[in-house]
Amino acid sequence: MLGPAETLVAAGVRSRPAETGDDRDFGRYLTQPPALVAMPQSVDELARAMGALFAEGIPYVLRATAHSSGGQTLTPGVQIATAGVSGIVARDDAAGWIDVLGGTRWLDVADALRPDRRPVSLTDNLATTIGGTLAVGGVGDRAWIDGLQLASVLEAEWIAPDGTRRVVTRADPELGFLLGGRGQLGAFGRVRLATISRSPLLAGHIAAWDSIAAYASAIAQLTWQPTYEVIRATVFWRRTGAINVRAILASFVEPGASPPALDEARLHVLRPFTGDVIEPGDRHAVAAQPRTWSYACPALELALPWDQAGLDALHDVLAAVDAAGLRPHLPDGMALAVTRIVPGLPLAPTPGAAACCFLAIRPQFATAEAARACEPALRAIADLVLDRGGKLYLMGIESERADFLDRQLGAALAPWRALKTTLDPARLCNRWKL
C-alpha cells in the first residue's frame, strides 16, 4: 500500500505539509493539524485525489474556508483543500442560472453577476465557498422569501467518495441527500445555481421591538409579502435584563431610488419602534469584508419552528443562555433569521411546516480553555432544542446524545445512511457520526 503523499503523487495531485491555520476552524478553540494537505486545482484533480485515497483506504476530509466552529473540517489525516477548485463555468441570464465550481466564493459569483443580477440568496459571509455552504444549508439574506440556499441549486456535478462523477438534478433523489449532507456522499464539482434580476444596493429601515412576542406579531403581518426582501434580526439584552429585538427591513433598489417606505399600516404592532432609514448601500461590498473570528467561539446554531410552540421554546433557550452566564459573552447579541421551509430537501435543518427561525449563539472568549469550558452548557441547550422539536445547524457544536441523528434527521436518516454505506462502506470521506 502507498502512503498518502505517494498516493497523491501517483494521482498527479500536488500536496504539502500542514501550515499555520490548517489546524483550526473559525471557532479557534479546537486544534488538530493534518498530516498532509492535498491541493487539487481542478475538478479532475479533485476527483483523482478522492479516488486515489479511497482506493488505498486512506481517510480524508474536504475543507475550503473552514467556516465551522465544531472542528468539522479538522483531521489528523489527509485534508483536501477545495478552494483551488473554483471559477465561473457558464451562465444564462435569460434562463436564470449560473454554473460555478464548488470551491468558488459567493463573492466571486456575486461579482460575476453584477450589476443587475445575483444569486437567489446570499450568505452574510461572501468569503465562504459554494460547496461548503451547500453542505450545511446556507441561511442567506432572502431566506425569508426563498428558504435556505440549498433550494437555489438546480443541478450539480457530484463527485462520489471513490472519485466517480455524475450530474444530478432535482429529479434525482441523490441531490437531496447531497444538499445539507455534510459532505458524507462526496463533493460538489460544478453547481448550477438559480439567479434573479436585482441590483446589489440594499436600502430600508431599522426597526426595534421590546419583546420576542412583539417581533413575532410584526412578522406575522408580513408573512410572504413582497414589502421587504430582507428581514434579519438581532436579539439582545438591555442592561436591565429585558430582551429586545432589532431588525433590518430592507429591499434591493436600483441606483438613485429611495428606500422602500416603512409599511406602518401593516406594521402597527411595531410600536414602540424606530424607523431609522438605511440609505442605499452595496450589500455585497459590506458582506465581503473579512469575517474570520479573532476570538475563541464555541458557536451553537439552532432552528425552531416559527409557531407558538417554537416561540415558547425560543424563550426557554434565551432563559437557558442567561442562566448559563453567557450573556456577558454575547456583546453582539444573537442573530435571528426567520426562514421559509422549501419542501424536497430531506436533510435541511428546517423544522416545522411553513417557516422556522434560526438563532446563532456565538459567545466570545479570550482563551480556548474558557471556550471549551462553555461546551457543556451549550450542549445542554442543544438537547433542549432537540427535545422541543428543533434542529441544529450543523456547523457548530453538536449534541452527544445517542438519539441525536434520529431527532435531527427523522425519516431521512435511514436512506441517507444506506447511501453512505453503499458508496463509502469504510467511512473514508468526511468521517462523522454515521
N, C-alpha and C positions, 0 to 999 in steps of 0.2 A: 504493500500500500504506500501511496505517496503522502507526504505531509502537506499541510495547507499551502505553503509557499510553492512547493514543486507542482502541486495540482493546478494552481493558478497560472504558473509559468507555462505548463503544458496546454492550458486553455487559451493562452495568448492574452491574459489579463494582467495588467500591472498591479502590484501591491506594495505596501510599505509598512514599516513598524508603527506602533501606536505613537501619536503625538499629543501634545497638550490639548486638552479639550475632548479628545476621543473617549475619555474615561468618565464623562458625566453628561447629564442632560440638562434641561432648563431648570430642574429642581435644585441642582447644585448641592445636594446633601447626600446623594448616593454616588459612589465611585466604583468603577471596575474597568481597568484598562484592557482593551482587547489584545490578543496575541498577535493579530495581523489585521490590516485593513485593505480590502480589495477595492480597486479604483476603476471600475468599468466606465467607459466614455461613450457608450452607445447601447442601444437595446440589444444588439447582437452580443456585445461583450457581457452585458448583464446576464443574459440567458446562458452564455457559455460558462460564466463563473458559477451560477447557481447549479447548472447541470453537472459540472465537473466536481464540485464539492459534494453534491448529492450522490454521485456515483461512487465516491470514495468514503461515503458515510460520515462526512465532516459537517457538524452543525454550523449554522451561520445565522446572523441577524442582519436584517435590512435596516439601513439608517440614512436619513438625509440631514435635517437640521436638528433632530433630537428634541422636538418641541413636546416633551413629555416631562412628567415630574415624579414618575414612579419607577424609574430605571428600566423602562420597557425596551430601550434601544441599547442597553449595556450588555456586554458579554465578555467572558474570559477567553472566548474562542475567536472565530472569524467574524469581522464586521464588514458588510458590503456597503460602501458609501454610494448612494444612488444619486446624489446631487449632480454628478457629471453626466447623467443620462437626461439631458434637458434640451429644450428647444421647441419652437413652434413648427409644426409639420405642415398644416394646411388650414384654411378657413373658408367658410361660405356664409357671407353675411345675409344673403337672401334666404338661405335655408336656416340660418340662426345657429351655426355651430363653429367650433374651432377645435382642431386636433393638436394636442400637445403631448410631450413625453412626460413620464411620471415624475422625473426629478426636477421639472420646471417649477420655478417660483410663481406664486399667484401674481406677484408684482410684474413679472415679465409678460404674463398673459394679459393683465390689465393694460400695460403699456402698448402691447401689440394691437389692442382693440381700440385704443384712444384715437380720436376724441369723441366718438359718438356711439361706441358700443362697449359692452362689458360682460363678464360672466354673470350668470343669473344672480349669484350671491357671492360675496367675498368675505373671507375671514378678516378679523381685526389685525392679524399679523401677516402681512403680504410677503414676508421673507420666508414663510414656510412653503413646502412643496405640495404639488397636486397629489402625488401618491401618498404622502404622509397624512394629509388631511382626509383623503378618502378612506384611509384605513381605519379611521376612528369616527368620522361623522361630519364635522365642519359646521359650526354654528355661525353662519355668515350674516352680513348686515341685513339682508332681506329674508332672513329665516321666518320672520313674522308672516310673510306672504307666501314664500316658496318652499319652506321647510329646510332641512339640512342640505348642505352642499352635495351630499350623496345623490339627491334627487335630480341634480342637473346633469348627471352622467348619461349619455345616450348610448355609448358603446365603449369597449375597451379592448386593447390587446393584452391578453392575460399571459403571464409567464408563470407556469406551474413550478412547484418546488424542484422538480427534476430538470427544469430548463426548457421544457416543451412550450410552444407558443400557440395561442388560439385567440381569435377575435370572438367576443361575446357581446350580445346586445341585450336590450331589455326583454327580448323574447326568450332569452336563455336563463334558466334558474340559477346557473352558476354566478352570474353577475351580481345577483342579490346577496350571495354569500362571500363575494369579494369586497363589496362595499360595506364598510364598517367591520370588516373581518379581521382587523389587527394583523394583516399580513400572513395569516395562517395558511392560506392557499397559494401564496406566492406573491408576485409583484405586478405592478402596472407598467406595461411598456408604453403604449400610446393610449391616450384617453380622449374621447370626443365629448366636449362639454357644450351644453346649450348656452347661447348668448342672447342678449337683448339690446335694444337700442336705448342708450342712456348716456347723458353727459356725466363726467366724473365729479361735477360740482354738487355738493350736498348742502342744503340750506333748510332751516326750520326754526324750531323753538326748543328751549329747555323748560321743562315743567317739573314741579315738585309736589309731592303728596306727603301727608303726615302719618300714613299708615299703609301697610300692605293691602288692607281691605279697600281703601280709597283708590289706590292704584289699580287694583283688580276691577273695581267698578268702572273706572275710566276706560280701561282696556276693553271691557265688555261692550262699551259704546262704539268701539272702533273695529270690532272683530271682522276681519277680512274685508275691510273697507279700503278704498284707494286713497283716502285722505293723506296718509303718511306711508311712505315706503319703508322707512327705518324707524323702529321703536326699540331703543336699547336703554335699559335702566341700571341704576346702581342702588343697592340697599346699604344703608349706613346707620350708625348710631350717633345721636347727638350726645353732648356731654351729660345731659340729664338721664341718658339711658333710653330715651324714646327712639323708636325706629322710624326712619324717613326713607322715602324713595325719590330719587331724582332721575329724570329720563330725558333723552333726546327724542323729539318728534320731528322727523325731517323727511325730505324727498330730494331726488336728484333734479336739478333745474338746468335750463340752458343758460349760457353766458349772458349776463345782463338782466336776467329775470330776478324777480323778488322772491323771498322765501314764501312758501305756502302760508296762507292765513291760518292763525290759530283757531281751530274749529270750536269756538266756545259753545255753540248750540248743542253740539254732541258731547262736549267735554265739560258740561256744567258741574259735573261731580268732581272736577279737579280742585275746587276751592278748598283751602287757600292754595293758590298756585302762582308761580312766576311765569311770565311769558317772555323771558329773555330771548331775543332774536339771535339765531345763528346765521350770520351773513354767509353767502355762498363761498365755499372753500373747497379746495381739491382734496376730496376724501382719500384718494389713492395716495397722494403725497404724504398725508398725515399717517396713514396706516403703514407706509413703507419705512417709517423711522425704525432704527434698530430696536429690537424688543427682547434681547437676551436679558435674563433676570440677573441682577447683581447681588442678590441675597439668596439665602437658603430657603426654599419654599416647598414644603410637602403639600402640594395642591390637592384638593378634593373637589371634583366637579360632578354635579349630580343633576338628575332630571326628575321632576314630579309632574303628575297630571295637572293640567290647568283647569281644575274644577274645585268644588268646595272641599272635598277630601284632600286634594293636593295642597290647597291653601292652608288647611289645618296642619298638615304635615310640615309645610314650609315654616309655619310659626314655631312648631316644635323643634325644627332644625335650628332656627335662629336662637331659640332659647338654649339649646344644647351648645351652640357655638359660644354663647355668652357664659354659660355655666362652666365651660372648659377653660375659661380665661383667655380666649383667643381674641377678644375684641381689641385690645391694645396692639395686636399684631396685624390688624387689618386696616391700616391707615387710609387705604384707597377704597374701603368698603368692599362689597361683593357684587360682581356683575350678575344681572338678571336678564335673561332673554326669553321672551315668550316665542314659541316656535310652532309652526303648523306641522302637523303629522301627515306625511305623504305615505300612502299605502304601497305595498310591494317592496319594502326594504326590510327584510326579516331581522337583520342584525342592527338596525338603527336603534340607538338608546333613547327611544321616544315613547314613554308610557302614556296611556290614555287613548281616547278615541279621535279627537279633533286637534287638540293642542296640548303642549306641555310647556313647562318653564325650566330653563337651565340656570343653575346657581353655581358660580365659581367661588370657592372658598380658598383663598391663596394667602395664608399667613406668612409673614416675612420675619426671618430670624437672622441674627448676625452670625451664627455658627451652625455647622452641620449637626453638632451634638444636640443643640436646642431643637432643631427641626425634627430630628429622629425621636426626641422625647415627646413630641407632639403627636406622633403617629397613632398611638392607642386611642386618643380622644377622637381623632378624625375617622379611624376605622369604626368606632362606635357610632358615629354619625352616619357613616356609610351603611351600616347594618340597620339603623333606624329607617333610612330611606328605603332600603330593600324590603323591610317589613311593612312599609306603608304603600307598597305598590309602585315605588320609584325605581330608577335605574341609575347606574354610574356611567359617566362619560369616561371612556377607558384611555385616558392619557395621564391620569394622576394616581393617587392612592387607590388600591383595590381592596375589596373585602377578602378576609381569610377564612370565612365560614365555609363549611363543607357544601352547602347548597347554593353557593354564590352563582355559579353558572346557570343552574336551574331557574333561579329567580331573575337573573339578568336576561336570559335568552328564551326561556319558556320553550314553546314548541319548536323554535328554530334550532335548539341545541342538538337534537338527535341527527337531523340531516346534515348539519354543518360538521358535526363530529365524524359522521360517516364519510363525508367527502375528504376530510383531513386524513382519516385512516387509510382511505384508498390511495390518495395522492402522495401522502408523506407518512408511511407507517412507522418510520423510526423517529418521527418528530424532529427532523433536522432543520426545518425552516421556521425561524422565529419561535423557538420553544416557549410555550405558555401553559396555562392550566389545563388545556385539552389533553 
